[in-house]
Amino acid sequence: MKSKILNIAALGLMMLATASCGDSWLEVESKTESTTDNYFKSESDAARALIGCYDGWQCTISNGPTFSLHYLTELMGDQCFGGTGANDVRNSQVVDRWDIAQDPSQVNLFNDLWGYYYAAIYRCNELLAHEEQIAWTSDATRGQYMGEARAIRAICYFDLVRLFENVPLLTSPSSENLPQAEPAEVYAQIVADLKYAAANIPADAYPKSGAAENDGRITPYAAKALLARVYLFYNGVYGAEPGDLTKAEALQGLEDIVASKEYSLVPLYKNLWYCASTKADENHNEVSTYAGDGNSEVILAQKFNYTSDYNGNAGGNNGIQMFSIRGGTFKAPYGQGWGGATVPKYVVASYPMGDQRRAASVIDLKSEGIEDMDEYQKALPDQREYTGYFNKKYTARSKYFQQTDGSWNLTHYYNDVMAGDFQISQPIDYVIMRYADVLLMAAELGSQNAQNYFNQVRQRAFMEDDGQGNAVLGGYYQVKSPTKENILEERKLEFAFEGQRWFDIRRQDANGAYAANAIAAANGEVVQSGGSDETMNYVPSNITSKRGFLQIPNTQIQLSNGVLKQNAGW
């Protein structure tokens, strides 16, 4: 094999990789003075290569905004409809209804996302393959860098195998045209990589484990939390333990996180989310109680900025535009987007009385004075599957600013800095793991402290702001026992619109029947598409016939010369 290009870009060492594992993208001549044969010498080389690994992983959210991982998983589950524009292609509906008949031409819906994942995996493999030729100054640094690279590779494979089930497993920077591996083999590699990360990344590698101060880097606590997530999904779908990870080990990792006291719940749920905790007062000044990026509850988050452009520099959370209100910016703090992933009315109604998570999670266009605005009434006929509700946690942001003529308007922004194009310059972190998830997973895995952990999460949901910024327990709170059913219901409300719900309902059985029935609960709900009524209809067999796994991109099958096989039902 010829040497691979090492293109050192603004975000760090970028091992050159493109979108397919079956194409000849690894066979390239060296066009720079740095190649994989002569580059990896020092720890600083490894550090820059590791940044390239993080950047590759970031692309699963920052590139291909239509089907970023976050947007895709929300459409797959039961808490969002497809939405988007009334005259748009029906690609979101193909995913939402699990039905290629919505648009038979959509045979490559996930090709870009597939490519981003394998490009990130290639970068990790390249760094890991050169571990022995690097002059390490300490075992701690070696364990840290190699642990982070292994963890990124594990996360990428975990996403791929949960989405597609049957995927090639490459653990070296190879161009080999491999068939799909058995899922058990992929999970065993995921477990091995995360165990290495948990054991070798020093606990004090960063000033604080929260994502704000470590810039989104993976810590041993994040690796342990991810191991528990891997255990629960694999055990739920396949009825066995993944690799050599036992239930006791998965639980112990969570207990270690609790015992570390590195993390705590933010007292008021709304303060986890910028748009839920920020208003504009009568003088157009911003008033916010937002706990901030990387707050005490954040264990792992992907970091983004507002410096994206259309020349390949993708640093923004571009998937945000798909969740945001279609048609324009109508009222601070909400910005402009494409109106995807509308929230069903029955989902909003599922929050019990006094649960503060409803207002913090859902934009209610009627009650918040947006639906009746003349500007929005003009935009509404261009919306598909309109319900009156959108995702508040992950939505574009705007704020008031004063124009030169003295009038006020709204603008896309980052803090107090004017940002760029709203489609690509979204600086909103995507939170992968919160401390609340650690508590609920530990309860589900049978911790002796299950009732206490469960209570902590539920009580916070009913904590109200006393008007002075203090959290006081509301009168509607009721104690529940941490049964499997109650924990799943709590997860539904706690992590709504955060990209976790689909995986939670999919892991309840082997063939996806639980998920299919949950999604079919929306049947009969009337929405507005292009200003006209439409009745939603989901066919459970569309999901069970596919076992809840997505189509392999047709381009990948072709590039592999048929080595890759299509998943059943597609």
N, C-alpha and C positions, 0 to 999 in steps of 0.2 A: 504494500500500500504506500502511496506517495504521502509526503508530509502534509498535514492539515494546516490551513491558514490560522494564524492567531491575529485577529484584528483588534487592536486595543482601542476601544471606543470610550466615549465620555463616561459611561457607567462601569467601566472596568474591562477586564479581559473577556472578550466575546469569542468563544470557540465557534467557528463558523459552522452552522447547521441549518438546514432548511426543513421543509414540512413533511418529508416522508422517510420512513425507515427502509423502504424498498427501493428507493431511487439511488442514483450514483452520486449522491451529494457529499460523500466522504472522499471521493477520488478527485482531488484538486491539487494543482501545482502550488507551491509556496510562492507568494508574491510579496512577502515582507521578509525582513531580516530575522524575525522571530518565528520559529516553528515549534511544534511539540517536541522535537528532538533536542532543541537547544534552549528552550525558554525556561522550563521548570528547574530552577537552580536554588533559589532562596525562598525564605518565608514570605518576603514581600511579593515574589512571583505568585506564590500560592494564595496570598491574600487577595491579589487582584483577580486571579482565576476564580476564587470563591465568590467575589462580587458578580462575576459573569454568571455563575450558577444561580445566584439570587435573582439576577436580572432575567434569566431564562424562565425561572418559575413565575416571576412577576408578569411575564407576557401572557400567561393563561388568564389573566384578568385585564391587563392593560392593552392587549392587542385583540383584534377580532371582536369588537364590542357587541355585535349582535348575539354571539353565543360565547360570551365569557363563562367561565365555570359557574359563577354566582347566578347570573341570569338564567343559564340553562337549567340548573337544579331547581330554581324556583318554579319554572314552567313545568318541570317534570312532576312536581308534587301537587298537593291539594289546596294550597293557600293562595294561588294566583291563577288567573286566566292568561291567555296569550296576549290580548290587547294589541297595541301598536296602531298604525293608521288604517282607516277604513278601506283605503285603496292599496295598501301595501301587499306584497306577496304574503302568502300564508305560511311562511316558515315557522313562525312562533306557534301557529296552530298545529302544525305537524307534531311539534314536541309536546304541546299542551294536551292534545287529544290522543297522542301516541298513534297517529294515523297518517301514513304517507299519502292516503287518498286526498287529504286536505290540499296537497300540491305534489303530484307524482314526480315533478321535476327535481325535487329536493333530495337528491341521492348523495349529496356531499355536504350536508349541513354542518358536520363536525370536522371537516378536513383540516381547517386552519387550527382548531383547538388541538386536534390530534398531533399536528405538526409542532405546535408550541411545546407540548409536553415532551415529545421525543427530542426536540432541540435542547430543552433544559436537561433532560436525562443524559444526553450526549456530553454536555459540558461537565456535568458531575462525573461521568465516567472518565473523561479525559483527565481531570484533576486527580481522581483516585488512582488512575493507572500510573501516574508519575510520582506517587507518594515516596517511593524509595530513593528517587534521585534528588529530592529536595534536601538541602542542608538545614535540618531542623535545629533550633537552638534549645528547645526544651520539649519534653514529652507532653507537657500541658498544651502547648501551642499546636503541636501535631495532632493531639486528640481533639482539640477544639475545631481546627479547620477540617480535618477529615470527618469528624462527627457531624459538622454542619452540612458538608457535601453529601454525606450518606443520608442525612435526614431529609434534605431537599429531594434526593432521588426517591426516597421512600414515599414522601408526600405525593410526588408526581405519579408514581406507580399506584398508590392507593386511590387517587382520583381516577386514573385510567381504568383500573380493574373494577372499581365500583360502578363506573359509567358503562363500560363495554364488556366486562367480564373476561373476554377472550382477547388477550393482547400479547404481542411479542415481548420477551424479557431479554433485554440487552444489559449486561453488566460490565462491558468493556466498550471503548470507543471504536466500534466495529461497523462495517458496512454490510455485514452478513445478512442475507435475506432469510430471516428466521420465521418459522411458523408460530402461531399463537401458542403460548405456554398454558399448561394447566393452571387454573386459578390458585390452587394450593401452592404451587411453586412460586408464583408471584407474591403471595401473602407471606410465604416463608422468607423471601428476600426482604420484604418490607419490615417484617419483625426483626430480622437480623440487623438491618441498617438502623432502625430506631433504637434497638438495644445498645448498639455500639455508641450512638449519639448520647443516650442517657448515661452511659457509663464513662464516657471519655470527654464530653464537653464540661469544662470546669464550672461549678456552680457560681463562682465569682468571676467568670470571664468578662462580665459587663458590670457597670456601676449598679444597675438594677435590672431585674428580669423583665420589668414592664417594657412594652414595645417603644415607648417614647424615648427612653434613654439608651436602649441598645439598638435603635434604628431598625427594629424588626428582625433581629437576628434570633436564630433558634437556640434555645437554652436546654439544659437537661430536663427542666420541668416541662417544657413544651413537648419534648420527645416522650416523656412518661405519659402525659395526657393523651398524646396521639396513639400510643400503644393501647390504651384503654379503648379508644374509639375504634381502632382496628379490631380488637378482640370482640367488641359488641357487634360490629357489623358482620364479621366472618362467622361468629358463633350463631348469630340469628339466621343467616342465610343458609349456611352449610351444616349447622348442627355439630360443629367440631371446634377444636382450638387451632388457631392459626400458627403454623410453624411450631416453635417450641415455647410459645407464650401461653402460660396457664392463667386461669381466672384469678388465682391468688396473686400471681405476679402483677397482673394488670391492676388489680385493686390496690396492691401495696404501692405501686407507683403513684396512684392518686392520693393515698394517705401520706406519702412523702411530700407531695405538693402542699397539702393542708398543713402538715407539721412544719414546713419551712417558714410559714408566716410571711412569705413574700407577697402574698396576694390577699385581697379582701373584696367583698361586694361593695360597689358604690351604693351609698345609702338610699338614694332615690333613683329608681329605674330610668326616669326620663333623662337624667343627667349623663347616661351612657351615650346619648345620641344628640348630635348637634342641633338638628332641626326640631327635636322634641323639647329642647331646653333653651331655645333662643327665640326672642321676639323683637319686634321693632316698636319702640314707644311712640307717643304722639309727636315727638320731635325728631322722629326717624333715627334715633340712636339705638344701637344694638344693645339689648339686655340679655345676658346669657348666664346660665348656671352650668354649662357644659363641663363635665369632669376632665375633658381633654383627651387627646390621642395618647394611647399607652398609659391609661389610668391604672389604678390599683387592681382592676379586674381583668386587664388584658394580659393573657399569657403568650399569645402569638398573634401578630398581625402583619399583613403585607402592607408596605408603605408606598405611598404615591405622592406625586407633586404636581405642579401646574405648568411645567415647562415643556409639555409635549408639542410636537409639530408634525407636519405631514412629510417629513424627510427621514422618517425611521426612528426618531427619538420619541419613544412612547413611555412616558413616565407617569401619566395620569391614569386614574381608575376609570377607564373608558366604558366599562359596563354600566356605570351610574346613569348614563344618558337613557338607557333602555327602561329604567325604572321610573323616570321622572315625568312630571306632568306634561302632556303634549300641548303644543301650541304657543308656548311663550312663558315668560315669568310674570305671574299675576300678583303675587303677594309674598313679601319676605317672610321667612327665609328660603322659600322654595324657588328653585331655578327651572330651567327649560330642559325638556327631553322629548322622547319619542312615544311615551304613553304605553309602554309594554308592561306586562305582569300586573294587570289590574287586580285588585283584591276583591274576592267575592263577598257578597253581603252576609252569607252564612258564616264566613270566617270571622267577620267583625262581631256578629251576634254571639259567637262562641265564648267571648270573654265574660266572666261572671261579674256581677255587680261589685263595684269598688276596686276592680283590678286595674291598677294604673298603667299596665302595659298596653292596654288598648289605645289610649290617647298618645302614648309614646311611640307606638308602632305604626299607626295608620293615619294617613292624611285623609280627613273627612272633608271633602270639598264643600259640602253643604253647610255644615256647622261652622266651618272656618271661614265662611264668607267668600269662597272662591267661585262656587258653581253659579251663583247669580250675577257675577260680574259680567258686564257687557262684553269685555274682551274674551272671557272664557266661553260665553255663549256663542261667539263667532267661531271659536276653535272646536267646540264640541262635535259638530257634524263630521269632523275629520278623525274622530276617535272610534276605534273598534272595541267592542266588548266593554263598554263603559259601565261602571258600577257606582261611581261616586267616591271610590276609595283607591288610594295609592300607598306605596311603601314609604313610610316616613323615615325609617332608619337609614336607608341608602337612597338618597335623592339628591339631585343637583341643588346647589346652594346659590342664593343671591342675597343682595342687601341693597338698601336705599343709598343713593348718592345724589349729591346736588350738582345739577348741570350749570353751565356758565350763565344761563339766563335766569338762574335762581329756582327753577322748577326741580322737582324730585323725580327720580326714575329708579329702576332696578338694574343691577348689573351682576354678571357672574364674577366671583371674586375668590381670593384666597387670603384669609385674614383681612388685612387692610390693603392688600395689593391687588390691583386690577389683573385678572388672569386672562388667558387667551381664549381660543375657541371652546365653546361650551361642550362640543362633542368629544374633545380629547384632553382637556385641561381640568380634570377633576382630581383634587388632591386628597380624596377621602380614603382613609385606611380601610382595608377589608379585614375584619377581625376573624381569624381562624379559630381561636380558642379563648373562651372566657372562663373565669374562675367558677361561675355558676354552673358551667358544664362539668367541671371537675366534681363539684358537689353532687350533682344529679347522677353522673355516671357512677360515682362511689356508692351512692344509695342503691342504684340499680344492681350493682355487682355484689351487694350484700354486706356493706360495711356495718360494723357494730354501732356506728354513729349515724346510720341511715336516717333515722327520724330527725335528728338534729340537723343534718345536712339538708334534708328535704324542707324542714321548717324554715331554715335560713332563706332559701330561695323563694318560698311561698310568702313568707312574711314581708320580704322586700317588695313583692308585687303589690301589696296592699298598703305600703307606706305612702302617706300623703304629705305634701308640703304644707307646713303650718303658716305659710305666708312670710316667714322669716328665713326660709331656706333650710329649715330643720325637718327631719323625717319623723313623722308620728304615725303609729299604727292605726289604720282606719277601722271602723266598726264592722265591716263586712268580712273580715278575715275569719276563717274557720280552719281548725286543725284537721288535716287528713293524714291517713297512714301512707307510708311509701310503698304501696303495692305497685306491681309492674304497670297496671293500667293507669294509676294516678301519676306515676312518674312520666309515662308517655304523654299524658294530657298536659302535664306541667311543662314538658319540653316543647310541646306544640305552641304554647302561649309565650314561653320564655324566649325561644329562639326563632320566632316567626320572622320570615323574610331575611334570615341570615345565611341561607344556603344549607341548613341542616335538616329541615323537615323531610325532604324526599328520602334521604338516607335513613332517617329514623323509621319511617313507615315501611320502607323497602326491607329492612332487616327483621321484620316481624315474622317472616315465613320464607319458605324456599322458592315459591313460584310467583310471588308478588301479588297474591290474592288480597292480602290485607291492604296494600297500597291501592290496588284497583278499586276496592270497595270504598276506601276513604275518598278517592278522587270522584267517584260516581255520586257522592253525597251532594255534589253541585247540580245534579240533573234537575231540570225544571226551573232553575234560576233565570230570570229574564234580565237581559242586559241591553244596552243600546249600541248598535253598530251603524255608523254613518247616520245617526239620528233616528234609526228605526229599531223596533224591538226585535230581539233575537233570543231564542230559548236555548240554553246550554244543554248539551247532551254528550255524555261520555259512555263509552262501551267498555266495560271491564275486561272483556276478552282481548281488546287491543293491547292491554298491558300484560295479562297473564300469558298470552301467546308468545310474547317476547321475554317473559320472565323478568320484566322490568329493566332490561338492558337495551342500550341504544344500538343503532345501526353502525356497522363499520363503514367508514367513508369509502365510496365506490372507487375514488382515485387511488386509495391505498391498496385496495384489492387488485386494481389494474397494474399499479407499479410493482407489486409483488409477483406479477405473472401468475396470479391465482393461488399463491401460497397461503395468503390470508383468506379465510372463509367468512362469509356473511353470517351474522347472528340469526337465530331462528326468528321467524315472524316478520322480518323485514324484506 
